[in-house]
Amino acid sequence: MGVLLFVLILLGILIVFVVAVFNTLIRLRNRCENAWAQVDVQLRRRYDLIPNLVETVKGYAKHEREVFQKVTEARAKAINAETVKEQGEAENMLTGALKSLFAVVENYPELKANQNFLMLQEELAGTEGKIAYARQFYNDNVMKFNVKQQVFPSNIIANMFNFKEKEYFEIEEPEARGPVEVKF
């Protein structure tokens, strides 16, 4: 009778442990999905701002059609991205296109002074900051989720219930990796 009681207690502890680890994995997965939804909100905000920005610049720089086309194509690709990796690649392309657009703006001093353009530029800069924060928050949650799946003994439960690792949302930031250029 004593051995049976010991086995039942041990089995009960094992069941409680499996349930606790499973529930932790579910919570972490849901946090990742919520964090991605927050990234998506900020990206959508960015996408909504871009057409207004392009239209404002078009009014001043009518002959810069190629730049406008690249921004529009990059925006469409970013909106239609389906995976985290595709989203990162599309965001890199969109950031490059926006840099080209702002380079065009440098040739039009009256545009740089336009209140509507300045307001849009400021709003876009604020949105970029929110995207960076949301991306960091998402990646932090992905790291916690992935680590929980990789460490022993929770990796056994993660494999039993077919939990898959999440992808990090990575955007190329060449200016952060390269040398800083200072001009006077």
C-alpha positions as CSV (number, residue, x, y, z in Angstrom):
1,M,0.0,0.0,0.0
2,G,2.9,2.4,0.8
3,V,4.5,1.9,-2.6
4,L,1.2,2.5,-4.4
5,L,0.7,5.7,-2.4
6,F,4.3,6.8,-3.3
7,V,3.7,6.1,-7.0
8,L,0.4,8.0,-7.0
9,I,2.0,11.0,-5.3
10,L,4.9,10.9,-7.8
11,L,2.5,10.7,-10.7
12,G,0.5,13.6,-9.3
13,I,3.6,15.7,-9.0
14,L,4.6,14.8,-12.6
15,I,1.1,15.7,-13.9
16,V,1.2,19.1,-12.0
17,F,4.6,19.8,-13.4
18,V,3.6,19.0,-17.0
19,V,0.5,21.2,-16.7
20,A,2.5,24.0,-15.2
21,V,5.1,23.9,-18.0
22,F,2.4,23.6,-20.7
23,N,0.5,26.6,-19.3
24,T,3.7,28.6,-19.2
25,L,4.5,27.8,-22.8
26,I,0.9,28.8,-23.8
27,R,1.2,32.1,-21.9
28,L,4.6,32.9,-23.6
29,R,3.3,32.0,-27.0
30,N,0.3,34.3,-26.5
31,R,2.5,37.1,-25.3
32,C,4.5,36.7,-28.6
33,E,1.4,36.8,-30.6
34,N,0.2,39.9,-28.7
35,A,3.5,41.6,-29.1
36,W,3.4,40.9,-32.9
37,A,0.0,42.4,-33.0
38,Q,1.5,45.6,-31.5
39,V,4.2,45.6,-34.1
40,D,1.6,45.2,-36.8
41,V,-0.4,48.2,-35.4
42,Q,2.6,50.4,-35.6
43,L,3.5,49.2,-39.1
44,R,0.0,49.8,-40.3
45,R,0.2,53.3,-38.9
46,R,3.4,53.8,-40.9
47,Y,1.8,52.5,-44.0
48,D,-1.1,54.9,-43.6
49,L,1.2,57.8,-43.3
50,I,3.3,57.1,-46.4
51,P,0.7,57.9,-49.1
52,N,0.1,61.3,-47.5
53,L,3.9,61.9,-47.4
54,V,4.3,60.9,-51.0
55,E,1.4,63.1,-52.2
56,T,2.8,66.1,-50.4
57,V,6.2,65.6,-52.0
58,K,4.6,64.9,-55.4
59,G,3.2,68.4,-55.3
60,Y,6.7,69.8,-55.3
61,A,8.7,67.2,-57.1
62,K,6.6,66.1,-60.0
63,H,9.5,64.7,-62.1
64,E,10.7,62.2,-59.4
65,R,8.3,59.5,-60.5
66,E,10.8,56.6,-60.0
67,V,11.3,57.5,-56.3
68,F,7.5,57.6,-55.8
69,Q,7.1,54.3,-57.6
70,K,9.7,52.6,-55.4
71,V,8.1,53.9,-52.2
72,T,4.7,52.7,-53.4
73,E,6.0,49.2,-54.4
74,A,7.9,48.8,-51.1
75,R,4.8,49.8,-49.1
76,A,2.7,47.3,-51.0
77,K,5.3,44.5,-50.4
78,A,5.4,45.3,-46.7
79,I,1.6,45.3,-46.4
80,N,1.4,41.9,-48.1
81,A,4.3,40.2,-46.1
82,E,3.1,37.0,-44.5
83,T,5.9,35.8,-42.3
84,V,8.1,37.6,-39.8
85,K,11.1,37.1,-42.1
86,E,9.3,38.5,-45.2
87,Q,8.1,41.5,-43.0
88,G,11.7,42.2,-42.1
89,E,12.9,42.1,-45.7
90,A,10.0,44.3,-46.8
91,E,10.7,46.8,-44.0
92,N,14.3,47.0,-45.2
93,M,13.2,47.8,-48.7
94,L,10.6,50.3,-47.5
95,T,13.2,52.1,-45.3
96,G,15.5,52.4,-48.3
97,A,12.8,53.8,-50.4
98,L,11.9,56.3,-47.8
99,K,15.5,57.4,-47.5
100,S,15.4,58.0,-51.3
101,L,12.3,60.1,-50.9
102,F,13.9,62.2,-48.1
103,A,16.9,62.6,-50.3
104,V,14.7,64.1,-53.0
105,V,13.2,66.5,-50.4
106,E,16.6,67.9,-49.8
107,N,16.5,69.5,-53.3
108,Y,13.3,71.4,-52.5
109,P,13.8,74.0,-49.7
110,E,10.2,75.2,-50.0
111,L,9.0,71.7,-49.4
112,K,11.2,71.3,-46.4
113,A,9.5,74.4,-44.9
114,N,6.0,73.2,-45.8
115,Q,4.0,72.8,-42.5
116,N,2.0,69.8,-43.8
117,F,5.3,68.0,-44.8
118,L,6.9,68.9,-41.5
119,M,4.0,67.5,-39.6
120,L,4.0,64.3,-41.6
121,Q,7.7,63.9,-41.2
122,E,7.4,64.4,-37.5
123,E,4.6,61.9,-37.2
124,L,6.6,59.4,-39.3
125,A,9.6,59.8,-37.0
126,G,7.4,59.2,-34.0
127,T,6.0,56.1,-35.6
128,E,9.5,54.8,-36.4
129,G,10.3,55.1,-32.7
130,K,7.1,53.2,-31.7
131,I,8.0,50.5,-34.3
132,A,11.4,50.2,-32.8
133,Y,9.9,49.8,-29.3
134,A,7.3,47.3,-30.4
135,R,9.9,45.3,-32.3
136,Q,12.1,45.2,-29.2
137,F,9.1,44.1,-27.0
138,Y,8.2,41.4,-29.6
139,N,11.8,40.1,-29.8
140,D,12.1,40.0,-26.0
141,N,9.0,37.9,-25.8
142,V,10.2,35.6,-28.6
143,M,13.5,35.1,-26.7
144,K,11.6,34.1,-23.5
145,F,9.4,31.7,-25.4
146,N,12.2,30.2,-27.4
147,V,14.4,29.8,-24.3
148,K,11.6,28.1,-22.4
149,Q,11.3,25.6,-25.2
150,Q,15.0,24.9,-25.3
151,V,15.8,24.4,-21.6
152,F,15.5,21.1,-19.8
153,P,13.0,19.7,-18.7
154,S,10.5,22.1,-20.4
155,N,11.9,21.2,-23.8
156,I,10.5,17.7,-23.4
157,I,7.0,19.1,-22.9
158,A,7.4,21.6,-25.7
159,N,8.4,18.7,-28.1
160,M,5.5,16.5,-26.8
161,F,3.0,19.2,-27.6
162,N,4.7,20.3,-30.8
163,F,5.5,23.9,-29.9
164,K,7.5,25.7,-32.6
165,E,10.1,28.4,-32.1
166,K,9.1,31.9,-33.1
167,E,11.2,34.0,-35.5
168,Y,12.8,37.3,-34.4
169,F,11.7,40.4,-36.3
170,E,15.0,41.7,-37.7
171,I,15.4,44.8,-39.7
172,E,18.7,45.8,-41.3
173,E,20.0,49.0,-39.8
174,P,23.2,49.7,-41.7
175,E,23.8,53.0,-40.1
176,A,23.9,51.3,-36.7
177,R,26.6,48.9,-37.9
178,G,28.8,51.1,-40.0
179,P,31.0,54.0,-39.1
180,V,29.4,57.3,-38.2
181,E,29.9,60.0,-40.7
182,V,30.3,63.5,-39.3
183,K,30.1,66.5,-41.7
184,F,30.6,70.2,-40.8
